Each structure stands twice: as C-alpha cells, then as structure tokens.
Amino acid sequence: MTSHKPRQRSWQLMLHLFSVAVLAVSTAAAQKQPDRAAPKFSSAVAFDVSPPARDLALAKKTVSPSSLVLEIRPERGPVAKDRGFSGDAAVQRSVQTRAVPSALAIPSPLQTFEGISNQDNFNIFGFRVNPPDPNGDVGPNHYVEIVNLAFAVFSKSGAVLLGPTDTGALWAGFAVPDCTDPSGDPIVLYDQFADR
C-alpha cells in the first residue's frame, strides 16, 4: 500500500513557495512605483449671497454696440481649409412603406414664446458669442433662460419679468472680483426641493 501523503505535501510545499515568490515580486514591483500624491483640498476663498433678482434689473449694464468682433475663447490648433460642401455619404435615405398613424405624431407644445437670443449678448456687450448655447429650465411659475453671457426670467405665459441681464450681475458685490466676469455656457437648473 503506497501513501499519497508525501506527494500531497510536496505539492502543497511547491504551491506555498510559488505563492511566496509571487508575493515577493508583487511587493517589489509596488515599491518601485512612484508615490502617488494624495488629493489636496483647499479652503473656500469667500462666501456670499446673490442679490435678489428684482434688484438685478437696476444693475443691468448696456454697452454701446460696436462692429468689433472679440473672440472670448479662441480656437486652438490648425484651422481647417474650407473646401465647400461635397455631400454627405453617411446620410441614410428611408423608404416609407406604410403610413404612420397620426396617434404616434408628436403633439404640439401647449405654450411657446420667443426667448432671448445671441442678439441680446450683442446689445449688452457689443459682440455676439457663437455658438449661442441656449439653456433654460422651468419652475412652477417661471422660466429662466441663459444664452451665453445673458439671462432672462419669464412668466409661464412668456412675459419678460427680468432681463436680458449680464450673467456677471448674479455675483455683483462678491468678495472675489473675478466672479462678475461673465463666463459663458452656464446651465440653468430648477431645484424642486428648495423651490428656487
């Protein structure tokens, strides 16, 4: 009768030695990696509260229109040469084989009105920003819209309640002077929990 215990022990010993070797190699590799910097946190420079929206209309600034084109964010990199439109090979042509039932059609909106435009950026600052990047959100009683550097508040029926106003007016009087710089492409979000 032969025993398999010596084979099992040698196999276990080999497995144990292999595990130790792998552990030693991985530990050495981990020690050779450069130390990763821990995240750094800084304290807030200032805290402030925006003025009430009813007071922002008084702070509205208007710049006389000019024909000067100012580039807020200049493009980086090479400028592609315009070779004209040569057609779009990716456009798919669909063949409608049956009529679509009218019940699936998108319903028309209940209310529409003209919001602010890139022209309002021109009226306030004397230049336009392209693309206009319109953005807005609706609350229970108002619609707030931002187009690059200008914003306005509308009633739900479309009456202008405030604006168009420079976005920098939202931070007028803040402890940090750069806050009033009207940087573009902000996003309007209605907070339904705080109702603001």
C-alpha positions in Angstrom: 0.0 0.0 0.0 1.6 3.3 -1.1 0.8 6.5 0.5 0.0 9.7 -1.4 0.7 11.9 1.6 4.3 12.7 0.6 3.1 13.8 -2.9 0.4 15.9 -1.4 2.9 17.6 1.0 5.4 18.2 -1.8 2.6 19.7 -3.9 1.4 21.9 -1.1 5.0 23.0 -0.4 5.5 23.9 -4.1 2.2 25.8 -4.1 3.3 27.6 -0.9 6.7 28.5 -2.3 5.1 29.8 -5.6 2.7 32.0 -3.6 5.6 33.4 -1.6 7.5 34.1 -4.8 4.5 35.9 -6.4 4.0 37.9 -3.2 7.7 39.0 -3.2 7.7 40.0 -6.8 4.4 42.0 -6.5 5.7 43.7 -3.3 8.9 44.7 -5.0 7.0 46.0 -8.0 4.7 48.0 -5.8 7.7 49.5 -4.0 9.3 50.6 -7.3 6.1 52.6 -8.3 6.4 56.3 -7.7 4.4 57.6 -4.7 1.0 58.9 -5.8 0.2 62.3 -4.4 -2.7 62.5 -2.1 -5.6 64.7 -3.1 -5.2 68.3 -1.9 -8.1 70.3 -0.5 -8.2 74.0 0.0 -10.4 76.3 2.0 -13.1 78.5 0.3 -11.8 81.9 -0.5 -15.2 83.6 0.2 -18.9 83.1 0.7 -21.6 85.4 -0.5 -25.2 85.6 -1.5 -26.5 86.9 -4.8 -28.7 90.0 -4.8 -32.4 89.4 -5.2 -33.5 89.1 -8.9 -35.7 92.2 -8.6 -32.6 94.3 -7.9 -30.6 92.9 -10.8 -32.7 94.9 -13.3 -31.2 98.1 -11.8 -27.7 96.7 -12.1 -28.2 96.0 -15.9 -25.3 97.4 -17.9 -25.5 98.2 -21.5 -22.5 98.6 -23.8 -22.9 100.6 -27.0 -22.9 98.3 -30.0 -19.7 98.1 -31.9 -18.6 96.3 -35.0 -15.5 94.9 -33.2 -15.5 91.2 -33.1 -14.0 89.9 -29.9 -13.0 86.2 -29.5 -13.8 85.1 -26.0 -12.4 81.6 -26.4 -10.0 81.5 -29.3 -9.8 78.2 -31.2 -6.6 76.2 -30.6 -4.9 74.2 -33.2 -4.8 74.4 -37.0 -7.7 75.9 -38.9 -9.2 73.6 -41.5 -9.4 74.9 -45.0 -12.9 75.3 -46.3 -13.3 73.0 -49.4 -17.1 73.5 -49.7 -19.8 71.0 -49.2 -19.3 67.9 -51.2 -22.3 65.9 -49.9 -22.8 63.6 -47.0 -22.2 59.9 -47.9 -23.5 58.9 -44.4 -27.0 60.3 -44.9 -29.5 57.5 -45.0 -32.5 57.6 -47.2 -35.5 55.9 -45.7 -38.3 54.5 -47.7 -41.6 54.8 -46.0 -43.6 51.7 -46.9 -46.7 52.5 -44.8 -48.4 55.5 -43.4 -47.6 56.3 -39.8 -50.7 56.6 -37.7 -51.4 60.2 -36.6 -51.7 59.0 -32.9 -47.9 58.5 -32.9 -47.2 62.0 -34.0 -45.5 64.3 -31.5 -48.1 66.7 -30.0 -47.6 70.4 -30.4 -46.4 72.4 -27.4 -49.1 74.0 -25.1 -47.2 77.3 -24.9 -44.5 78.9 -27.0 -42.8 82.3 -26.9 -39.6 84.0 -28.1 -36.8 83.8 -25.5 -33.6 85.8 -25.5 -31.1 85.4 -28.3 -27.5 86.0 -29.2 -28.6 89.5 -30.2 -29.1 90.2 -26.5 -25.4 89.4 -26.0 -24.7 91.9 -28.6 -27.0 94.5 -27.1 -25.4 94.1 -23.6 -21.7 93.5 -24.5 -21.4 94.9 -28.0 -20.5 91.5 -29.5 -22.0 88.1 -30.2 -20.8 84.7 -28.9 -21.0 81.8 -31.3 -22.5 79.3 -30.9 -25.2 80.8 -28.8 -25.6 77.7 -26.5 -29.2 78.4 -25.2 -30.1 76.7 -22.0 -33.0 77.1 -19.5 -35.3 75.4 -17.1 -38.9 75.8 -15.9 -40.2 76.0 -12.4 -43.8 76.3 -11.1 -44.2 79.9 -12.0 -41.2 81.0 -14.2 -38.9 80.0 -17.0 -35.2 81.1 -16.7 -33.1 81.1 -19.9 -29.4 81.7 -20.4 -27.8 82.4 -23.8 -24.0 82.5 -23.3 -23.4 85.7 -21.3 -27.0 87.0 -20.8 -30.0 85.6 -18.9 -33.7 86.5 -18.5 -36.6 85.4 -16.3 -40.0 84.9 -18.0 -43.5 84.2 -16.6 -45.1 81.0 -17.9 -47.1 83.0 -20.4 -43.9 84.5 -21.8 -43.9 87.9 -20.3 -40.3 89.1 -19.6 -40.0 89.6 -15.8 -36.3 90.3 -15.7 -33.6 90.9 -18.3 -32.0 90.2 -20.5 -29.2 90.8 -18.0 -25.5 90.2 -17.8 -24.8 86.9 -16.0 -22.0 88.7 -14.1 -24.7 90.7 -12.3 -25.6 87.5 -10.4 -22.4 87.8 -8.5 -22.1 91.6 -8.2 -20.5 92.6 -4.9 -18.9 89.2 -4.2 -15.6 89.3 -2.3 -13.8 87.8 -5.3 -13.7 90.3 -8.1 -13.4 87.7 -10.9 -16.9 86.4 -10.0 -18.5 89.2 -12.0 -16.7 88.1 -15.2 -19.5 86.8 -17.5 -18.1 83.5 -18.4 -20.3 81.7 -21.0 -22.2 78.4 -21.2 -23.8 78.3 -17.7 -26.6 75.8 -17.1 -29.9 76.7 -15.5 -31.4 74.1 -13.1 -34.6 74.4 -11.1 -34.2 72.9 -7.6 -37.7 71.4 -6.9 -36.8 70.6 -3.3 -35.7 74.2 -2.4 -38.2 75.7 -4.9 -35.6 78.0 -6.4 
